[in-house]
Structures are given as C-alpha cells and as structure tokens.
Amino acid sequence: MLTSSRPIVALSALASGCLFLGGCSIPLPWPESPLYETPSNASNWVAPTSKEEALAAMAGHYAQYNIVAYEGQTPNGPLSTFIITYGSTDLVIENGSLVAYDRFCRAEYIANQNFDTVFSDAATQSIQPLGAIVDVNEEDGAWKLFRPATPTLSGIDGDPNLPLSTDRNDPRIRDDDNDGKPGVTVVVRLFGLIDGEIYIARREIFRYDLTLYSDGSLRGSVIDDSEQLVIGASLAILDTPNNPLQRRDPGLNPIILIPVSDDIDTCEELMANRDWLFPPEPAFLQIGE
C-alpha cells in the first residue's frame, strides 16, 4: 500500500485560498468502481490443492502497484484523491510460513481539484515496513492471502505500535528524506498560483487482501488507517492540521502484485518497466463523461 507511502497534505486550507485568488476549479467526480477488472483464470489452470502448494505458488518476487483513495471536504467542494504507490513485494517461505516484505519506490498524487503534489522518491523509499507473516486460506475455491498491518513511522522516531505524536515540536521528529527540513517534505502547487512545502510525519498503517490468479498475479484491495501530523509549512496558508480518511470502496483501493524476474531489483528498473507491468493510472471523470 505506501500505501503504503501515502502523503496527504492540508489541501482544505489550500482550497480556502483559491476562493479569494479566483483560481478555483470544479471538483470532478469519482470514476466508476472497480478501477480495474480482475483477469479470468485459464480454463486449463490447476489451482493449488493444499496450503503447502498455495504457499509455494505464491512465494516469489513481485512488482507492486497499489492505490489508496481518500476523501474530504473543502470550501471549494469535495476533495477526492488517489495516492498511487509503486514498489516491490517479496513473499518468502520461512519456517513453514509465508512472509511479506514490502518496499516502495515512488508515490504519485491525483486529485479531483487543481492541486499538484510531489512526494519525493527519497521520502517514499524511506518507508520500510517490517516483514509480516501473512495468512493464506482457501475460500470458495480461490486461494487468498491477508497481510496484517505492521505500523511504520515516517518522519519521526518512537514506538510504531503507539498512536502518532500530536506535538509538532516533538524532539523525535527526524529528517527522513534528508533535505534538511523536519519530517518528510511534500511540495504543493495550488491552482497554478501558489507554490509551497508542507512538512509531515506519518504513521503508516495498511493491510491488504489478495487472491491468486492463474497468470501468477495476486490482486485485491488495500485498507489504510494511517495517521498524519503536519509539522509545519513554508507558507502559513499551508500550515493546517489534516488527517483525511480512506474512501472504503475496495474497487477504488486496488493492489496488484505481478511476478517479475529477480533481475528487476531496483526502483529504476521497476519504473522503466512500469507500462508493461501495470494498467494506466486512474483519472477522475471529466464533467459530461
């Protein structure tokens, strides 16, 4: 999931600014759910017949693509966003259990209003969840994988199993993206009129469910309960608390794991192969569609 790496900035404050700057856009509606159809299993596919066979079928090196949808309200109307994260997942059999190791490469941001947001690759790659033992079970003839949440801190030290600090002066805040600024930095542009930076700390809390398909892929949905602290900003209008909620629609929060060669083991190699690995990124509906 970082969602996964899922930076959400104080955009409700930004939308307030657009009202007096005259640069507001009309919020666009959500696309239809699901964003992507799942593949049909090959007619000659022999699915695993035991849990041991399922673990062996799932074990491997995967390219990961996940999307988390968030929703909120602004003075300019509904604010809907997709955080799209690219990374890799290794599913490894250890002591009879399947363990998931997730790593992230890049996060993209798409909004239904005229906001541009950049979360650096350095910040995305600094989020490194612990390995998690996954549950593998058969349901109605399909093999399912469930990865439990393993909370991970970004931009701050501490115990990831405790709620995120609400103190923007907490001495445990750290510069995880190594840009000389507190926490991790989100660069924003509002309606093409305002450029600024927001400094945040996050407690990434995600879990996912997957189903095994005959092409070797694992597909399902992400559930995100991450917490966020706005530490500060380069402009006062951006310095506003914000912790938006996920839109709980599995079809708008997909995760896709595609088996790839072990040779694709860097973010540069993964992103160079993005177009043949994954479907196009989603878009909000244009008015009239």
One Martini backbone bead per residue (centre of mass of N, CA, C, O) as a GRO file, in nm:
protein
  289
    1MET     BB    1   0.033   0.064   0.000
    2LEU     BB    2   0.228   0.248   0.102
    3THR     BB    3   0.108   0.204  -0.003
    4SER     BB    4   0.177   0.307   0.204
    5SER     BB    5   0.276   0.568   0.065
    6ARG     BB    6   0.056   0.841   0.183
    7PRO     BB    7   0.045   1.166   0.109
    8ILE     BB    8  -0.140   1.415   0.296
    9VAL     BB    9  -0.250   1.731   0.266
   10ALA     BB   10  -0.361   2.069   0.341
   11LEU     BB   11  -0.615   2.124   0.120
   12SER     BB   12  -0.835   2.284   0.262
   13ALA     BB   13  -0.666   2.542   0.282
   14LEU     BB   14  -0.616   2.580  -0.017
   15ALA     BB   15  -0.913   2.612  -0.103
   16SER     BB   16  -0.954   2.875   0.047
   17GLY     BB   17  -0.749   3.038  -0.124
   18CYS     BB   18  -0.897   3.017  -0.402
   19LEU     BB   19  -1.137   3.209  -0.345
   20PHE     BB   20  -0.953   3.482  -0.347
   21LEU     BB   21  -0.787   3.409  -0.621
   22GLY     BB   22  -0.977   3.279  -0.856
   23GLY     BB   23  -0.877   2.942  -0.904
   24CYS     BB   24  -1.110   2.764  -0.917
   25SER     BB   25  -1.237   2.440  -0.942
   26ILE     BB   26  -1.423   2.176  -1.042
   27PRO     BB   27  -1.511   1.908  -0.895
   28LEU     BB   28  -1.452   1.579  -0.956
   29PRO     BB   29  -1.561   1.273  -1.005
   30TRP     BB   30  -1.567   0.964  -0.954
   31PRO     BB   31  -1.492   0.682  -1.065
   32GLU     BB   32  -1.556   0.382  -1.138
   33SER     BB   33  -1.642   0.080  -0.975
   34PRO     BB   34  -1.389  -0.064  -1.067
   35LEU     BB   35  -1.088   0.026  -1.199
   36TYR     BB   36  -1.033  -0.295  -1.223
   37GLU     BB   37  -1.020  -0.592  -1.372
   38THR     BB   38  -1.015  -0.918  -1.336
   39PRO     BB   39  -0.890  -1.200  -1.428
   40SER     BB   40  -0.916  -1.485  -1.604
   41ASN     BB   41  -0.899  -1.805  -1.570
   42ALA     BB   42  -0.761  -2.062  -1.692
   43SER     BB   43  -0.903  -2.359  -1.795
   44ASN     BB   44  -0.612  -2.529  -1.738
   45TRP     BB   45  -0.593  -2.461  -1.448
   46VAL     BB   46  -0.413  -2.573  -1.156
   47ALA     BB   47  -0.487  -2.543  -0.855
   48PRO     BB   48  -0.424  -2.552  -0.553
   49THR     BB   49  -0.474  -2.831  -0.302
   50SER     BB   50  -0.292  -2.681  -0.086
   51LYS     BB   51  -0.124  -2.488   0.127
   52GLU     BB   52   0.159  -2.563   0.033
   53GLU     BB   53   0.104  -2.503  -0.267
   54ALA     BB   54   0.025  -2.207  -0.224
   55LEU     BB   55   0.290  -2.105  -0.108
   56ALA     BB   56   0.460  -2.185  -0.356
   57ALA     BB   57   0.295  -2.011  -0.564
   58MET     BB   58   0.344  -1.728  -0.408
   59ALA     BB   59   0.626  -1.740  -0.404
   60GLY     BB   60   0.820  -1.433  -0.458
   61HIS     BB   61   0.876  -1.177  -0.703
   62TYR     BB   62   0.730  -0.842  -0.697
   63ALA     BB   63   0.535  -0.609  -0.843
   64GLN     BB   64   0.395  -0.304  -0.709
   65TYR     BB   65   0.043  -0.184  -0.711
   66ASN     BB   66  -0.113   0.097  -0.544
   67ILE     BB   67  -0.432   0.225  -0.413
   68VAL     BB   68  -0.549   0.524  -0.240
   69ALA     BB   69  -0.853   0.652  -0.122
   70TYR     BB   70  -0.959   0.987  -0.058
   71GLU     BB   71  -1.170   1.196   0.166
   72GLY     BB   72  -1.322   1.532   0.159
   73GLN     BB   73  -1.355   1.878   0.262
   74THR     BB   74  -1.417   2.195   0.103
   75PRO     BB   75  -1.501   2.514   0.004
   76ASN     BB   76  -1.486   2.379  -0.306
   77GLY     BB   77  -1.552   2.094  -0.210
   78PRO     BB   78  -1.483   1.796  -0.286
   79LEU     BB   79  -1.201   1.587  -0.181
   80SER     BB   80  -1.033   1.379  -0.411
   81THR     BB   81  -0.796   1.098  -0.381
   82PHE     BB   82  -0.495   0.955  -0.522
   83ILE     BB   83  -0.260   0.709  -0.411
   84ILE     BB   84   0.024   0.603  -0.593
   85THR     BB   85   0.211   0.295  -0.559
   86TYR     BB   86   0.546   0.188  -0.601
   87GLY     BB   87   0.694  -0.153  -0.593
   88SER     BB   88   0.781  -0.430  -0.376
   89THR     BB   89   0.742  -0.796  -0.333
   90ASP     BB   90   0.832  -1.047  -0.094
   91LEU     BB   91   0.766  -1.397  -0.090
   92VAL     BB   92   0.855  -1.594   0.199
   93ILE     BB   93   0.960  -1.898   0.316
   94GLU     BB   94   0.934  -1.931   0.684
   95ASN     BB   95   0.889  -2.180   0.884
   96GLY     BB   96   0.609  -2.242   0.707
   97SER     BB   97   0.582  -1.940   0.630
   98LEU     BB   98   0.450  -1.644   0.491
   99VAL     BB   99   0.649  -1.359   0.396
  100ALA     BB  100   0.620  -1.003   0.380
  101TYR     BB  101   0.813  -0.774   0.167
  102ASP     BB  102   0.799  -0.424   0.159
  103ARG     BB  103   0.871  -0.187  -0.109
  104PHE     BB  104   0.933   0.156  -0.206
  105CYS     BB  105   0.953   0.412  -0.476
  106ARG     BB  106   0.667   0.557  -0.565
  107ALA     BB  107   0.455   0.858  -0.555
  108GLU     BB  108   0.130   0.946  -0.661
  109TYR     BB  109  -0.091   1.234  -0.739
  110ILE     BB  110  -0.458   1.253  -0.744
  111ALA     BB  111  -0.704   1.503  -0.815
  112ASN     BB  112  -1.029   1.677  -0.835
  113GLN     BB  113  -0.837   1.915  -0.815
  114ASN     BB  114  -0.607   2.191  -0.868
  115PHE     BB  115  -0.354   1.987  -0.771
  116ASP     BB  116  -0.007   1.973  -0.689
  117THR     BB  117   0.198   1.683  -0.593
  118VAL     BB  118   0.516   1.610  -0.418
  119PHE     BB  119   0.678   1.297  -0.343
  120SER     BB  120   0.960   1.184  -0.284
  121ASP     BB  121   1.152   0.911  -0.332
  122ALA     BB  122   1.303   0.930  -0.064
  123ALA     BB  123   1.050   0.924   0.114
  124THR     BB  124   0.928   0.662   0.010
  125GLN     BB  125   1.191   0.478   0.064
  126SER     BB  126   1.189   0.524   0.386
  127ILE     BB  127   0.956   0.321   0.381
  128GLN     BB  128   0.995   0.023   0.606
  129PRO     BB  129   0.844  -0.240   0.658
  130LEU     BB  130   0.788  -0.503   0.818
  131GLY     BB  131   0.772  -0.813   0.824
  132ALA     BB  132   0.489  -1.035   0.732
  133ILE     BB  133   0.276  -1.264   0.833
  134VAL     BB  134   0.067  -1.450   0.635
  135ASP     BB  135  -0.251  -1.539   0.537
  136VAL     BB  136  -0.356  -1.866   0.409
  137ASN     BB  137  -0.659  -1.931   0.217
  138GLU     BB  138  -0.955  -2.100   0.136
  139GLU     BB  139  -1.218  -1.956  -0.085
  140ASP     BB  140  -1.426  -2.082  -0.296
  141GLY     BB  141  -1.155  -2.197  -0.460
  142ALA     BB  142  -0.976  -1.962  -0.346
  143TRP     BB  143  -0.667  -1.806  -0.296
  144LYS     BB  144  -0.574  -1.635   0.003
  145LEU     BB  145  -0.430  -1.318   0.115
  146PHE     BB  146  -0.320  -1.181   0.439
  147ARG     BB  147  -0.204  -0.862   0.543
  148PRO     BB  148  -0.104  -0.725   0.813
  149ALA     BB  149  -0.044  -0.480   1.017
  150THR     BB  150   0.270  -0.264   1.022
  151PRO     BB  151   0.361  -0.016   1.173
  152THR     BB  152   0.506   0.295   1.031
  153LEU     BB  153   0.750   0.536   1.050
  154SER     BB  154   0.751   0.890   0.932
  155GLY     BB  155   0.950   1.155   1.050
  156ILE     BB  156   0.969   0.963   1.316
  157ASP     BB  157   1.017   0.852   1.623
  158GLY     BB  158   0.937   0.540   1.792
  159ASP     BB  159   0.638   0.371   1.857
  160PRO     BB  160   0.442   0.221   1.612
  161ASN     BB  161   0.214   0.103   1.827
  162LEU     BB  162   0.159   0.396   1.872
  163PRO     BB  163   0.035   0.679   1.857
  164LEU     BB  164   0.072   0.958   1.706
  165SER     BB  165   0.205   1.236   1.741
  166THR     BB  166   0.084   1.591   1.825
  167ASP     BB  167   0.381   1.716   1.835
  168ARG     BB  168   0.562   1.946   1.645
  169ASN     BB  169   0.808   1.946   1.885
  170ASP     BB  170   0.910   1.675   1.871
  171PRO     BB  171   1.230   1.537   1.920
  172ARG     BB  172   1.173   1.278   1.717
  173ILE     BB  173   1.199   1.431   1.479
  174ARG     BB  174   1.284   1.353   1.134
  175ASP     BB  175   1.498   1.343   0.835
  176ASP     BB  176   1.412   1.113   0.598
  177ASP     BB  177   1.488   1.285   0.313
  178ASN     BB  178   1.745   1.469   0.341
  179ASP     BB  179   1.660   1.814   0.319
  180GLY     BB  180   1.677   1.983   0.606
  181LYS     BB  181   1.386   1.901   0.703
  182PRO     BB  182   1.122   1.826   0.872
  183GLY     BB  183   1.065   1.527   0.812
  184VAL     BB  184   0.858   1.526   0.537
  185THR     BB  185   0.827   1.644   0.202
  186VAL     BB  186   0.569   1.847   0.051
  187VAL     BB  187   0.494   1.948  -0.270
  188VAL     BB  188   0.299   2.239  -0.373
  189ARG     BB  189   0.021   2.329  -0.603
  190LEU     BB  190  -0.214   2.600  -0.642
  191PHE     BB  191  -0.374   2.667  -0.925
  192GLY     BB  192  -0.090   2.788  -1.031
  193LEU     BB  193  -0.021   3.012  -0.774
  194ILE     BB  194   0.097   2.817  -0.541
  195ASP     BB  195   0.402   2.760  -0.372
  196GLY     BB  196   0.502   2.478  -0.155
  197GLU     BB  197   0.554   2.342   0.183
  198ILE     BB  198   0.514   2.032   0.364
  199TYR     BB  199   0.556   1.903   0.698
  200ILE     BB  200   0.571   1.553   0.786
  201ALA     BB  201   0.420   1.293   0.982
  202ARG     BB  202   0.394   0.924   0.992
  203ARG     BB  203   0.156   0.646   1.032
  204GLU     BB  204   0.175   0.352   0.880
  205ILE     BB  205  -0.148   0.177   0.805
  206PHE     BB  206  -0.157  -0.140   0.648
  207ARG     BB  207  -0.365  -0.362   0.453
  208TYR     BB  208  -0.414  -0.685   0.272
  209ASP     BB  209  -0.595  -0.841   0.001
  210LEU     BB  210  -0.559  -1.156  -0.183
  211THR     BB  211  -0.560  -1.317  -0.511
  212LEU     BB  212  -0.506  -1.599  -0.694
  213TYR     BB  213  -0.386  -1.640  -1.028
  214SER     BB  214  -0.301  -1.805  -1.322
  215ASP     BB  215  -0.074  -1.571  -1.395
  216GLY     BB  216   0.052  -1.518  -1.082
  217SER     BB  217  -0.117  -1.314  -0.968
  218LEU     BB  218  -0.199  -1.059  -0.718
  219ARG     BB  219  -0.532  -0.953  -0.608
  220GLY     BB  220  -0.687  -0.649  -0.454
  221SER     BB  221  -0.697  -0.476  -0.134
  222VAL     BB  222  -0.679  -0.174   0.058
  223ILE     BB  223  -0.621  -0.084   0.404
  224ASP     BB  224  -0.632   0.247   0.559
  225ASP     BB  225  -0.498   0.394   0.895
  226SER     BB  226  -0.345   0.643   0.882
  227GLU     BB  227  -0.126   0.890   1.030
  228GLN     BB  228  -0.107   1.261   1.071
  229LEU     BB  229   0.150   1.525   1.093
  230VAL     BB  230   0.172   1.865   1.096
  231ILE     BB  231   0.466   2.054   1.141
  232GLY     BB  232   0.476   2.241   0.874
  233ALA     BB  233   0.546   2.543   0.667
  234SER     BB  234   0.622   2.786   0.420
  235LEU     BB  235   0.310   2.855   0.456
  236ALA     BB  236   0.041   2.945   0.636
  237ILE     BB  237  -0.187   2.816   0.450
  238LEU     BB  238  -0.047   2.517   0.490
  239ASP     BB  239  -0.070   2.527   0.820
  240THR     BB  240  -0.273   2.247   0.856
  241PRO     BB  241  -0.452   2.025   0.985
  242ASN     BB  242  -0.441   1.671   0.855
  243ASN     BB  243  -0.661   1.355   0.838
  244PRO     BB  244  -0.768   1.168   0.618
  245LEU     BB  245  -0.995   0.943   0.475
  246GLN     BB  246  -1.082   0.656   0.358
  247ARG     BB  247  -1.234   0.513   0.088
  248ARG     BB  248  -1.451   0.230   0.138
  249ASP     BB  249  -1.355   0.099  -0.166
  250PRO     BB  250  -1.215  -0.164  -0.309
  251GLY     BB  251  -1.220  -0.061  -0.617
  252LEU     BB  252  -1.042   0.214  -0.523
  253ASN     BB  253  -0.818  -0.002  -0.362
  254PRO     BB  254  -0.589  -0.135  -0.526
  255ILE     BB  255  -0.389  -0.440  -0.564
  256ILE     BB  256  -0.084  -0.535  -0.750
  257LEU     BB  257   0.085  -0.846  -0.821
  258ILE     BB  258   0.377  -0.901  -1.024
  259PRO     BB  259   0.566  -1.127  -1.156
  260VAL     BB  260   0.927  -1.116  -1.141
  261SER     BB  261   1.235  -1.085  -1.192
  262ASP     BB  262   1.518  -1.066  -0.996
  263ASP     BB  263   1.651  -0.842  -1.182
  264ILE     BB  264   1.414  -0.665  -1.068
  265ASP     BB  265   1.579  -0.469  -0.796
  266THR     BB  266   1.500  -0.173  -0.878
  267CYS     BB  267   1.344   0.122  -0.919
  268GLU     BB  268   1.443   0.185  -1.202
  269GLU     BB  269   1.353  -0.086  -1.329
  270LEU     BB  270   1.058  -0.077  -1.257
  271MET     BB  271   0.984   0.200  -1.396
  272ALA     BB  272   1.080   0.111  -1.684
  273ASN     BB  273   0.831  -0.128  -1.664
  274ARG     BB  274   0.547  -0.010  -1.602
  275ASP     BB  275   0.365  -0.037  -1.872
  276TRP     BB  276   0.378  -0.370  -1.874
  277LEU     BB  277   0.278  -0.425  -1.574
  278PHE     BB  278   0.058  -0.189  -1.568
  279PRO     BB  279  -0.195   0.000  -1.550
  280PRO     BB  280  -0.339   0.275  -1.579
  281GLU     BB  281  -0.396   0.550  -1.435
  282PRO     BB  282  -0.624   0.714  -1.284
  283ALA     BB  283  -0.930   0.914  -1.335
  284PHE     BB  284  -1.124   1.169  -1.328
  285LEU     BB  285  -1.419   1.281  -1.420
  286GLN     BB  286  -1.536   1.453  -1.665
  287ILE     BB  287  -1.746   1.673  -1.747
  288GLY     BB  288  -1.994   1.465  -1.919
  289GLU     BB  289  -1.908   1.149  -1.876
   0.00000   0.00000   0.00000
